[in-house]
Amino acid sequence: MKIRELRIENFRKFRQPLHLTGFEDGLNLVCEQNEAGKSTVLEALRAVLFERHGSRSDRIRSFRPHGDEVAPTIELGFDLGDASWRLRKRFLQNPSVELEGPIGRATGDEAEERLQTLLGFARAGNRGADDDSRGALGLLWVEQGQSFVLGTPGQGARRTLEEVLAGEVGVVTGGQRTTTVLQAIERSLADYQTPTGRPARRLLDAQEAAASAAEDARAAQAELEQFDSVLERLEAKRNEQRRLVAELDDPGQQQKLTQLEADLDRAKTAGQALRTAEALRREAAGEHTRLEARETARRDLRAQVTQAEQAATTARAAVEGHGPILEAARQSEKDATAALEAARAALRMAEERRLAVQRGQAAQARQRALAAAFLRLDAAEDIATKLQAGRDELTANRMTADAHNELLNLEQTVAEAQAAVSAGAAVLSVELLPSAPAARLNGAAVKGGLRVLVSEPQNLELDGIGTVSVTPPASGEPAQARLRAAEQDLTAFLADVGCAKPLAAKEAAQAHRDATQATALLAAQLEATCSEDAALGIGAGLDSLRGALASETRPVASITPDDGAAGAEDVDDAWQKARTAEREAEGRRQAALDTLQEAQITNVKLTGQVERTGAEVSRLGEQLAADLDAIDDDALAAAMEAAMTDEARAILARDEAQRAVEGLEEAALLQRREALRKRRERLENDRLGLVGEIAQLEERAKTLGGAGPAFRAAATAELAEAAAAAHDRLKEEAEMLSLLAETIREAQRETARRFLAPITQRVAPFIGRLLPNASIVFAEDLRPTLLTRSGREEATDDLSKGTQEQLAVLTRIAFADLLIEKGKPASLMLDDALVFADDDRFEVMLEILAEAAQRMQIIILSCRTSAYRGLEAKRLLLA
């Protein structure tokens, strides 16, 4: 199968029509940026072939551009063998399908069925096409992100691949006779179990009969056990009732309750006395603690006053000792300032001498710059003259780039109109026998035969017979009108640009491009010649250069350096030395300023420390005097002694009340009283409940005993054993049939594995080039499972993603080769494949793909333009 052209409209991102044409037999490459629509093109190809036109599944609705209620439409032209086919599908709104080829035109379901027969795939399900229904093409057309995955081929693809091996495999596995035996076994086995191993028909009936008999036996046994259990529970409840009545009649329970009431009254009185004594103790202890804290605070305050007085004395001594240091720093700053003024005066004198020398040198440099500027002006004037001539030529030539694009569009419109006229026209075919009279078509003699499109009236004259007139169908008139309009537009355009023919207009467009490049080069030269001159203060551009030199006189002789400039170096040395002396004096003055500032900061800090320590002494002294005025030391000591005495008395009273409470805990007595009351209530309720339960059990025993549960349990157990034996016998027969069928299938699979050689032989050369000394093993489901290299076997699932991807692509090439050799439709399409390959393996894979393209059509969709730059392929653009 070879794709020739594809047209997509209203399909996902392609709202406007996209027309891809020019596909070649071998390697075709579509390299575009991400999100350009490459994967959408592959999805459209899958949709036009494999999806049913009348489906309205979620997948079909996803074909619509987001937010648009339009009908996705796809047209595909492809070759199959020597025949060309054209397929058109429209989805959702007025869905339709049309297939046209060498055997005629088909529409609707007939077209879908004919397409399935041509390409060997199955009808899509309700949710859309999948790997099982797409057949071999679905296996060979690899979507983005799936190139490294090659699992078990779908049912359709596997069926097609197995067909090409069916003859060889059938002979060795017993052919039709073995198949007939296996089918007979499977039919017999179907009476026992389903293909998934679940019971069916006879076995299911036996299983249900055994299960029913076993359930009846279990029910009968349960009834017998229930009867025995009712009798045991009845006896236990009667015994429990006798014990409960004896406990309710016990006189000791009331005596315990009366004693608890008396103990509870005593406990309440003692508890109140204890709470009062504890409150008085806490009050006395609080007063004692408060007085102790005040005595400790007064002691700490006196120590703080002593420390503050010592700190104030130390601060005053530090201020007196820092005075000479501050005075010395002030004198050093004065001396450094005087030295700096002298150095600056010397530097000013040196600078005046240096500037005088520089002014003389600048005058000479300006004369030299003027001479060079006049030379640049001469060259610029010459370039400007040439540039103006080139621009005049461009103005006269009306074939600009936009005009050239318009010419191409007009030619394309004429070509499309001509194609539309041809497509809608009738065909007049004339075949004359050697003995036929002379014939003329529209006045021109006809020799033997001819074939023309009837896009306008035709007259065929036959000598001695008559005239045949053929008038084109009215349906072709709009196409004729569009063609005439397109040709008129093209003629008018050529007249506007002053060209007789399209070829002359294209030559004029080429001349316009050449002139544009020439003027751009002259403009660049003019810009470089008239660059900015900072020395003369001239801006960039010819006008700035002209204006600046208009008032200047061209120098008449070369400028030589002034002989008096020889002493400039001595003047510059003297200036440098003066600068050095000035900087040195400035650094000394700065150091003196820093020293003075540090001394002043230290003096401020010491003075502030004196003030703070004095204020702290005053504050602490006032605080101590106020505390002594409130209560002196003697009064505080007496109050503390009285508080200690009160606390001791309160502790004695509390301890006495505590001893009175011991053994009479009110909460425990309340709990014991409530427990006794609740227990008696619970016993009474339990007695009433037992009366009801005993009555129910007596009635239940009477009912169960009348049905004969022992006899029924024995009978149902015997029936259950018989049903289980019958089910086991049938199950054993099913297992024997299943084992026999599996043995035959295993023999067929073993033989089939030996005959996977055609696939292994085709992929072996590719594997050897990519991975030297390696080979691959296929499973019976046609999936590569093992890679052997250096004598070691590796499961393909354990290989790196890059190696899995390369093996998957090579296997697909081998499948395609096998299918093409057997006359099956096949082509290879890869969307962003080989993304995990390193540079060396990527080159090898490109070589293998290029060689495979000599046997089949391969289409590669990729966003990696640079990676495929050296590949010989037909390059297509999504334009």
Secondary structure, 3 states (H helix, E strand, C coil): CEEEEEEEECECCECCCEEEECCCCCEEEEECCCCCCHHHHHHHHHHHHHCCCCCCCHHHHCCCCCCCCCCCEEEEEEEECCEEEEEEEECCCCCEEEEEECCEEEEHHHHHHHHHHHHCCCCCECCECCHHHHHHHHHHEECCCCCCCCCCCCHHHHHHHHHCCHHHHHHHCCHHHHHHHHHHHHHHHHCCECCCCCECHHHHHHHHHHHHHHHHHHHHHHHHHHHHHHHHHHHHHHHHHHHHHHHHCCCHHHHHHHHHHHHHHHHHHHHHHHHHHHHHHHHHHHHHHHHHHHHHHHHHHHHHHHHHHHHHHHHHHHHHHHHHHHHHHHHHHHHHHHHHHHHHHHHHHHHHHHHHHHHHHHHHHHHHHHHHHHHHHHHHHHHHHHHHHHHHHHHHCCCCHHHHHHHHHHHHHHHHHHHHHHHHCEEEEEECCCCCCCEEECCEECCCEEEEEECCCEEEEECCCEEEEECCCHHHHHHHHHHHHHHHHHHHHHHHHCCCCHHHHHHHHHHHHHHHHHHHHHHHHHHHHCCCECCCCECCCHHHHHHHHHCCCCCCCCCCCCHHHHHHHHHHHHHHHHHHHHHHHHHHHHHHHHHHHHHHHHHHHHHHHHHHHHHHHHHHHHHHHHHHHHCCHHHHHHHHHHHHHHHHHHHHHHHHHHHHHCCCCHHHHHHHHHHHHHHHHHHHHHHHHHHHHHHHHHHHHHHHHCCCHHHHHHHHHHHHHHHHHHHHHHHHHHHHHHHHHHHHHHHHHHHHHHCCHHHHHHHHHHHHHHCCCEEEEECCCCCEEEEEECCEEEEHHHCCHHHHHHHHHHHHHHHHHHHHHCCCCCCEEEECCCCCCCHHHHHHHHHHHHHHCCCCCEEEEECCCHHHCCCCCEEECCC
